[in-house]
């Protein structure tokens, strides 16, 4: 099992998004009920259920990435990760500490906090410890890759990219040796080429196309070009909102709709963020029928991206749903 997909006979079953009941659910746990329950415990300073929830993902790297990242966001403002690691030095405790340490580093760097450099050293140590505790787990390396955007790493790109953008290619390649289609790793790597992290629009498009085309047709990594397209959105440009109507982008969105969307029925949690990017692209491409089906697959679960790029995320999401004839909060 990989990337959160439950195989037949897995015993977990898929977690259907369910019907929309009038309110959006913004929490990133979405319909992973186990994770949602553990988040409550973590906020209360208890880690026992986190141990079980993460141990359950040792053979499912997609779910492991998802749960560890969400739990880190809940634990980052407390000493739970350090306390758990001191009391139970398990691979799961080491992973949560690495995730928490990386998150603290990114927050400090974004705030131009003078402690950012020291926090990064702690995070690198935490990632090393987690990778040593679980040598076959790509997640600690993905956590380390997340911090690559803080530095101007100039490793040469492989052949096949038009702009040959330099970046943290060696670290990314190491993750791929452990898990070739690791979703989070691809997104973290692509982010290194975003303009807000010192990259360029052309480099981001080039990397997104290169990585997306390599992925299987049924993979959510096919969404990478659509992510880069949102990232490059500039409302000041002429006809900026019409870009998604261009044949190449409409065809990209429709292919993902046809090949990947059916796969999500077997996922152990609803991939809300990926579905949101697909729904947005289809809607902007004037394909309301297909967008409606994607929104139905999302159920009440919501993500701030990509909607926040275009305005208030709740307003943008509600506008999109109304365009597809779907209910929104507050509607009579």
Steps between C-alpha positions, in 0.01 A plus 500: 500500500637843406379859495191449710333252268330208668529176309222244483480309823694768685239501773505878528259579219481834326382803690231651281464875520129468564228752440537874540312605811522876471837580658852467368749292696838672474701278731769315298411166661193505275322165525794311650305443819793336674716804434230743610468317831876494551519874438272552800733290715811680377349839579434365851863390534443126452706303247390138546243507221751677274735206548233260376381720215853543361603138557200402287658684205840330483402332172306796360732792437227729368292459812812525717590832342146631540455400862846605617467841337158571649609380844809719484280805444310408816814430706730781386403741779552250782774272631308184413739387225808540718332337797380202295844447347666511843254251644466272196781532243305322223503574125159665534614729782812590303292577192262730684793683657655548155173631360453738792859624480468569127171683549653720769791577269273603214291720727809671637645554153173648374494738797870591452558376853866507602458150644427350156856383436526325837158343452606371160802326652268334751266398218781349295609297801142387555464393137824304518384323814162414348656366180742286701213361706307403184746466208234405246262782589523795256305733731798634703677576174188676371500709818861593432413583139238743627779722634692502172305804384673703771828474309617562146608146419652491152530133410470441123173371358479171311456495125153560365417840649489797264622755755735258682417657838750437777362385834517233773497216250721260701278506808190464285655204317574330831133524599396355165727201551298423813158584353494592128157666500506662844238771475628737766860479378397610152303795634779605739753479221284697257457774761876563488448646152210731587569870460420565867796279591740652249408296193330602177171434325673324212707278729194399701304417187794304361546294817126442540464379142808279525387333823133479405569332168716236670221396735241232419176629349315395815734691732411825679843624391340575165358803681842663538467720187166628630664585832772694318234677295324624814832605651578712192160671498532877460168688502670801341566307182257535212241219494668331798181313588470358149829307508328182619282506187801443278490155336810367676370582849146383428638173364725459803211549743268267308762226482549517877124494547468190285803308624566604860164599649361142490805387698410717799213270595762258633691755707506470878427872530353755263788679318339839548782722377552307177127490435478875559766573237321274253157650569641850462672420170188340354283790607739756352505294180120533480445131579238539772361148458835339579577753774172416669600133521829596661325720756268211575802280566634763742180506702514767773880499524683812395855629456614861484700438185451565216208728590702743714705604196187656352348659811339389824512119484151440637346756267687361200407142585134592546498688170649197326246263653212729405628504142459123501152511653614371839393622847717733707498600868234752591283422200130477570 
